[in-house]
């Protein structure tokens, strides 16, 4: 690339560090993704014309694990607070984001925190392929996800939901 076409980060490292510190100290109390995949033709155009957003659902856990847990800024307990408990509280979802009670249908994820994988967006279940993690090795892998006691992900692959549709 020539100097005039060299791309630059949208934010500085100091900005990223401030976000990590804010999450660690409780200033930021929720982590989420709007998971905004767009077709290739909506992204491969001039910056001002491109649809905003990227895929994020399939890398969100790994991104937080890498930036926050593996660096020692937070632990898995805090991860549960900012990704499940606090969002459920904010949105009034009384049956989500809290410990399971006997006899209740499970809303949970099972994670292999020791797994490592290289991100290949073409292998994701989403139709969007725009990921800033393309080619990056990330930690952690969602092994299973249950919504209302029904599996939506099993062995890292989409499963059929209770409606009969693929999740």
N, C-alpha and C positions, 0 to 999 in steps of 0.2 A: 504494500500500500504506500502511496505517496503521503507526505505529511498532510496534505489538504483533504485526503479522503480517509485518514485514520479515524476509526471510531473511538469514542471515549465513553467511559461508564456514565450512566445516568446520575449516579450519586457517588460521593467521595467515600473513602474508607472511614473517615471520621464520622460521616453520617451513618454508615452501617454499624460502626462501633457504638454510637449513641443509641441506635435501635436495640442492639443486643443488651446494652446496659439497662435500658428502660424495661425490657422484658424481664431481665434478671432481678431488678429491684422492685418490680411491681407497678411501675409507672404505666407500663403497657400491660393490659390484663387479658388480651385475646390474641390468638394467632389464627388466621384463617386464609382461605384462598377463594377467589371468585371463580377460579377455574374457567377461564375465558378462551377456549380454543376457537380458532377461526380457520376457514379454509385457506389453503396456500395462496390462492389468488388475492385474498384480502390482506395478506401480509407482505407479499413480494412486490412492493411498489414503493413510491416515494414515502419517506417518513411521515409527512404531514397527511397523506392519504391513507396510510395503513390503519387497519382496525387495531384498536388497543387490546392488550391482553395476551395471555399465553396459557398453555396447559400448566396445571399446578397440582392437581389432585393426586397424581401418582408419584410426585416427588416431595410433597409437603412434609411428610413425616421425616424423610431422610434429610431434607434441608435443615429442619429444626434440630434433628439429632446432630448433624455435622456442626452447625453454627453455635448451638447452645449446650447440648448435653456432652458431646465429646470434648468441648473446651472447658467443661466444669462450671459454666455459668448457671445452669439449672440442672435439676435431676428429672427423672421420669415422673415423679409426683407432680412437680411444677408443670411438666408437659401436659399431664392430664387436666390440671386446673385450667390452663390457657387454651387448650384445644377442645375441651369437652365441658367441664363443669361451668366455667364462667359464661361461655356462649349459650349454654342451655338455660342458665339463670337469666341472662339478658333477654332471651327470646321467650321465656316462660314455658320452656319444655320441661315439665315436672318429672317426666319419666326417662329423661336422658341426662347424661353428664353427672351421674352419681353412682355410688356403689350399688351392686346388684343386691336385691333382696330375694329370699327363697320364693320360688314359684313365679317370679316375674320373667317376662321375655327379655332376653339379653340384647342390649345395644352396646357392642364392644368390638374392639380390634385385638387381634393377636399379632405380636410383632417378634420377628427374629432380629434382635438388636445387634447380633454379631455378624449378620450377613453383610456382604459388600457387593455392589453391582455397578456396572458401567451403564449410564443412562443412554438408551437407544429409543428415542421417541417413536420410531416406526413400530416398535414392539408394544407400545402402550395400547390399552383398550380404547382410549379416547381417539377421536378422529383428528384432533388437532396435532400438529407435529412441531409447534414452535416452543422449544424449551431451552432456557439458558443453561441447562445442565447437560446438554447433548455432549456425549463423550466423557463426562466427568464421573469418576467413581464416587458413589455415595454410600453411606452406611445405612443399615437397617432395611428390612423388607416386611411389608404387611403380608402375613401368612393367611389370615382369615379375618373377615368382617361379618358381623351379625347385626341385623336390623330387625328389631322385634322378635328376636329368637330365630330368625331365618337367615341362612348364609347368603351373602351377596358376593363374597370372595372366599374361595377355598384353595389352598395350596398356591396362593398368589395369582390365581386366575378367576375371572368373573364366573359367578355361579348363577343358577336360575333362582329368581326371587319367588316369593309366595304367590305372586300374580301370574307366574308362568313366563314372564318376560326376563330376558337377560338383564342383569343389573347394570 
